[in-house]
Amino acid sequence: MFNQSETVATLAIVLVALGFLIWGYNRSRPYGKLGILAWLQSVVLITPWLLFFGLVALGIYINLIGVILLLVISSGIYIYLGNRLRSEGQEAILRERAAQRLAQQEAAEKAEQSPPPRLETGAPRTSDLIPIPDEDLQKIKGIFGIDSFFATETISYQEGAIFKGNLRGEPEKVYEKLSDHLTQALGEKYRLFLVDSPEGKPVVIILPSANDPRPATLAQKNLALVLLIATIATSLEAAALLLGFDWFSDLGRYSEALPISAGLWFILAAHEGGHWLFARRHNLRLSFPFLLPSWQIGCFGSITRFESLVPHRSALFDVAIAGPALGGIVSFLMLITGLLLSHPGSLFKIPTEFFQGSVLVGTLAKVVLGSALEASIIDVHPLTMIGWLGLVITALNLMPAGQLDGGRVIQAIYGRKTARRTTIATLIVLGLVAIFSPGNPIPLYWGILILFLQRDLERPTLNELTEPDDTRAALGLLALFLMLATLVPLSPSLAIRLGIGA
């Protein structure tokens, strides 16, 4: 039977899940049929995992074939809804374009009939002086038009200017048009940003290209190299500790720790390769990865900076999610393969309580190993350990905070305001876990890392108004859900009811 704490925890999880579903539905409802179809796609993508973990919470688990069947069925429904969404979207686009043409014609007629606005004369105040040279400012004002962005006010901002006005058309097309006109008029001297103002209205910001992100300095490259060497050492030490010896006390035994350490490096390389692949697809430059060595698991991942401006939020999402996706898939396959290859006499003998440390790892182990987890000690293949470490590294980097991969995903999908809130919430949760789990230094380490190095959001993309499509939103939500499933442990009593641990 459930004890009181588990009942409260289960009820809290159910309420949070219902809250997310209701919030997503309310967010999608204003978009009509298209919004509802997109919301259903998100629900279908996550339902197999919710059903799987829900059955586990009730003490019911299904075998690996059943899990695969659930994923296949959900994928089929997801594809069907995607086809419906595309067909409905084509009709909506045609209707929207027709409405825009009518609106533009009406606006043009009104502009022709009304006199031009009168500007106040007199010398501007010093605080109102625009730092952009007058000649350039006039050319910049010439890029605006009644069919794109009708500028009504110019305000000084940093080394450039903010142009307030009315957006006339789809943000993506308006941005491309304004950006092309700016390049034709002034080359690469300035950058154009299309963003939301604090009042929620679209504004155009023009800044000198001298403010673009800069390549890594020689000192930063040297730091990245030092961290790489340190990570090689800590990964060998972590592998050696798993094998039962201290590598730093016996350096000659490096060959014993090398295979496990190499598996961890492969996962890290896959993670960084995912970032690099999609950055190249969007013509973006990334800095060298600054690896984070760890005595506990070898490495906590890396910090990677953008060295060029990101064109839109979809590109930010793609680069952010690609690393955890590729690294997570490799880790997941290693974990499953390791579990399938595990047998009495495998290299590692570990307490079955090990599998209580993660909802995802524990339930997958129960599906594959079955009643073998009822013993106090179990023999597992080395790939099991490597895959688990890789999943933990992936999950830690998916925490929704600052410039971590998870923070960038939240910023890309839900915007900067929501990303700030999730960063604060993540720091609070890490602080609480560090207080109530003093024997676990990882939450405190990550709290300090985020607070001092990663709490700031990524700089705005050039086109902040165009949101990522619903497929990206669903994938981001799934990634965050799997992050929680990896990091949240099973309660001891629930684990025992499931037969995980003696």
N, C-alpha and C positions, 0 to 999 in steps of 0.2 A: 504493500500500500504506500501511497505517497505520504511523506511527512509534510508538515505545515510549510516549511521553507521551500520545498520543491513545488508544492501547490501554488504558492505565491509566485515563484519564478516562472512556472509554466503559464500562469495567468498573465504575467507581465509580458512574456514572449508573444502570447496570442494577441494581447492588446496592441503591442507594437506592430505586429504583422498586419492586423486589421487597420491600424492607423495609417500605415504606409499604403495599403490598398485604397482606402478611402481618399487619402491625400492625392494619390495618383489619379484616381477617377475624377475628383473635383478639378484637378489641373488639366485633365484631358477633355472634360465635358464641354468647355466653351468652344472647342474646335469641331464640335459636331461629330458626325459619323467617323471622320478620319481620326479624331482624337480617341474615340472609344476603341476603334480597331487597334490603334497603336498601344493603348493601355492593355488590351487583351493580349497583345503580343508579349508585353512585359510579364503579365501574369502567367502565360503559358510557358515562357522560358524558365521561370523560377519554380513553378508548381511541382515538377518532379523532385526537386531538392527539398521543398517544404514537406511534401508527402513522405519522402524518405526519412527525414529527421523527425517528422511528427510520429511516424510509426515506431521509430526507435525510442522516442520518449515514452511510448505506451508499452514498450517491451517487446515489440514485434519488429523483426528484421527480415528483409527479403534477400535472396541470393543475387549474385552478380548478374545473372541473366535477366532477372527481374528489373534490376537497376538499368541495364542497357535497354530493355524493352520500354521502360518509362521514358528514357531519353529519346529513343527513336520515335515514339508516339508524339511526344511534345515537339520534336523537330518537324514532324509532318504537319501538325496543326500550325506551328509557327510559320512554315513556308506557305501554307494555304492562306493564313491571315495576311502574310506579306503580299501575296498576289492580289487579294481583295483590296489591300491598302493602296497598292500601285494603281489599280484600275480606278478606284474612287479618287485617288489623287490627281490623275490625269484630267478627269472631269472638273475637279475643283480648280485646277490651274487654269483651264480654259475660261471658266467663269470669272476667276480673279483677274485675269488679263483683260477681259472685256470690261469689267468694272473699272480697272485702272485707266484704260483708254478714255472712258467716259469722264472720269474724274479729272484727268489731265486736260481734256478738251474744255471742261467747265472752268478749270483754274486759269487756263490760257485766256479764255474769253473775259473772265473777270479782271485779269491783269491788264488786258488791253483797254478795258472800259474805265478802270480806276487810275487816278494820277499816281505817279511814282511817289514813294514816301519822302517826306522832307527830313533832311538831316540837320541836327543842331550844329550851328556854327560856333566858332570860338576855339581857342587853344585848348587842347585836352589837358587834363590834370596829369601830373607826373605818373601817378599810380595807374593811369589808363593808357599810357604810352605802350604801343605794341613793339616788342623787341625785334620783330621781323622788319627789315628795310622796306621803306615805302614802295620802292619799285617792285620788290618781290610780293609785297602784300597786295598790290593792285592785280598782279598776275594770278595770285591765289584766289582773290575774290572773283576773278573771271571764270574760274572753273565751275562755279555754281550756276544753276539754272532752274527754271520753273518746273522742268520735267525730271529733276533729280533731287537736289536739295536747295530749297529757297532760303538763303541766309538772311537773317534779319538783324543780327547783333554780333559784334566782334569784341572779345574780351581777352586781355593779356593773360597768358598762362605759361609759367616757367620761361623757357627761351622761345616760345612760339605763341600760338593764339588758339582760342576756342571760338568756334562759329556756331551760334545758336540759330535755329530756324525750323523749317518744316520739311520732313522727309516725304518725297514724292515718288514712291515706287518701292519695289522690293529691296531690302537692305543690301543683299548680295550684288544685285545689278547696279544699284546706285554707287556702292563702294567701288566696283570695277570701273565705272564710268568716271567718277571723280579722280580716282587714282591715276587712270590713264591720262586724263587732262592735266593733272599736276605734273606728271612725268614729262609730258610734251612741253609744258610751259617752263619748267625749271629743272628738268633732268632728275638726278638723284639727290638733289640738295635738301629736300624735305620729305617727311613721311606723313601720311594721312591716316588718322585713326577715326573710325566711326563707332561711337560708344553711346551708352546711356548716361544722361546727366543724373545728379542726385534726385532731381525732380521726376525722373523716369522718362524724359524726353530725349530723342536722338540729338546728338551734337557731333560736330566734326572738330577734331583737334589736329592742328598742324604743328609738328616739331621738327627741328633740324635733324638731318641724318647723322650729325655728330653725336647724337644721343643714343645711337644704335648700340646693342650689346657688343662688347669688345672680345676678341679672341683671348684665350688664356695666356697669362704672362709666363715667362720662363720660370719664375718662382712657383707659380701654380702647377706647372707641368712637373717640376721637380717634386712638389708635394704629392702629386698623383703617383709618381714613381715610388716614392718612399712608402706610401700607403699600400701600393701593390705588393712591394716586398714584405711589408708587415703582414698583409693578408695571407700571403703564401706561408709565412711562418705560423700564424695562428691557425690556419686551416690544417697544417700538418700536426700541430699540437692537439687540436680538437679531434682529429682522426686517431692520433696516438692514444688519447685518453679513452676513446671508445674501445680501443683494442687492449686497454689495461696497462699502459705504461706512459711515462712522461718523456716526450721527445726531447725537450730541452736538457734533460739529464742524460740522455743517451742519443746524441745526434746521429750516430752510425746506424740507427734503426729506421732511418727515414724511408727506406724502401718498403717497409711494412705498412707505413701510414700513407704512402703515395697513392695507391689505388683509390682509397676512400676520398682523399683530398682531391684527386683528379676529377672524381665524380662531382664534387662540390664546385670545382672550377668550371666544369662543363655547364652546370646550371647557371652560374654567374655569367658565363660567356653567352649563353642563350638569352638571358635577360637583357644584357647590354646589346646583343645583336638585334633583338626585337626593336629596341629604341632606335638604333642606328638605321635599320632597314626602313622604318616608316619616316624617320627624319629625312632620309635621302629621297623618299618618294615625294615628300612635300618641299624638297629643296631647302631644308633647314640644316644648320650647323649645330652640332652638339660639342660640348667640352669633353675632355678626357674624363672618364668616370673616376670619382674620388671614393675609393673603396673604404668600407668601415670595418676594420678588423675586429674580431670578437674572440675572447678566450672560450666562451661558452659553446658556440656553434661554428666557429671558424670565420664567419663574415656575416655582417648584418645587411649586406647589400651595398649600395653606392649612392653618391650624390652626383647628379649630372646636370649641368647648366645649359640653357639655350644660348648659343652665340649668334643668333640672328632673330629677327622679329618673326613671330608666328602669325601667319596670314589670317587665320580664323579659328574658332573654337573647335571645329571638327578636326583640324590638324593637331591642335593641342591634345585632344582626346586620343587620337590615333597614336601619337608618339608616346603618351603617358601609359596607355593600356597595353601597348605592344610588348613592352618589356615583361611585365608581370604575366601576360598571357602566354608568351613563349616559354619563359622560365617556369611558370606554373604547370604548363602542359608537360614539359620534360620531367619536372619533379613528380607529377601525378603518375606518369607512365612508369617512372622508376619505382615509385611506391607500390603500385599494383603488381608490377613484374616481380619486385622483391617479395611481396606477400605470396604470390603464386609459387615462387621458387623456394619458399621457406619450408623446411622439413626438420625432423629431429636430426641433430648433428650439424645444423647450419652454423656459420662462424660465430654469430652473436647470440649470447644467452642473456636475455633481459627480463626483468620483472614485468608481468602482464599489466601492472599498474601504469607502466609507461604509456599504454594506449588510452588511459583515462585523461591524458593531458590535452587531448584535442577531440572535439565532437566529430570532425571529419575523419581524422586518422583512425579513431577508435571504432567508429561505425563501419568504415571500409574494411578494417582488420577483422571485425566480427563477421562481415559478409563473406570474406575470403577464407578465414581460418576456422570459423565456426566454434565448435566446442573446445578446440585446442586452447582458447583464451581463458578457459576456466581454471587452468593450472596456475601455479604461482610463478613459474619460470617458463619461458618459451624461447625456442631457437628460431631466429629470423635471419634471412639473407641480408648481406651488406647493402643491397640496393634499397631495402626497406628504410634503413637509417638515412641513407643519402637522400632519398626522396622526401622523407619527413623533414629533414633539415632544409631542403629546397623549398618546401611548402611554407615553412615558418618564415624563411627569408622573404619569400614572395608576399606573404600576408602582412609582415611588418611594413614593407614598402607600400602596401595598399591602404594603410591607415589614412583616413580622410583629413589630412592636416597639411597646411602650407604648401611647400613645393615638393612634397613626397608624391609618388605616382598617384596615390589615392586622392590627395589634395588637388592635383591637377585634373583628375577625372571629375571630381565634384565641381571644380571651377568651370570646366568645359561644359558640363551638362546643365548645371543649375545656376551658374553665374557667381560673381565674386562675393555678393552679400551672403549667400548660403555657404560658400567656402570659408568665409571668416568665422561663421557660427560653428561649423563642424570642426574647425581648427581649435577653437576654444573648448568645445565639448570633448575633443580627443585629449587635450592637455588635462582637463579635469578628470577624465576617466583614468588616464595613466597615473595621475597623482593619487587617486583613491586606491588603485591597485597597488601602487608602490607602498602606500601606508599600511594596507591590510595584508600585504604579502612581503614583509621585510626580507625574507630569505631569497626573493627573486629580484636580482638587480636589473633585469631587462627593462621593466616599465620605467624605472627611474632614469636609466640610460637614455631611453628614447624620449622621455619627457624633456630632459636637458638638451638633447640634440635638437628637437623641434623648437624648443623655446629660444635657443640662442643661434641656431643656424638655418632652420627651415620654416619658421613660423610665418614669414612674409609670403604673400601669394605671388604667383607668377605674374609678370607684367601683363597688362591687357593685350589682347590680340589686335591686329589692325582692324578687323571687322568683328566687333563684339556683339553686334545685334543679331547676326544669323546663328541660330542655335543648331547643335548637332541633330541629326535625324533620330527617329525613335528607335531604330535598331541599335545605334550607339548607346542611347540611354538605357535600353534593356540590358545590353552587354555590361555596361558600367554597374548597373544595379546587381547583376549576377556576380560580378567580380567582388563587390563589396560584401555580398552575402556569403560567398565562399571564404573571404577573409575572416569574417566573424566565426564561421564554422571551424576554421583552422585554429584560431587563437583561443576560443572559448573552450574550457575543459568540461568533461562530463563530471557530474556530481558522483561521489563515491557510491552512494546507495543505488543510483540509477545504473552505474556501471556494473555493479554486482548483480542487479536484477537482469541485466543483459548478458551476464556471464562473462564480463571482462574483469578479470582479477579473481583471486581466490577468495 
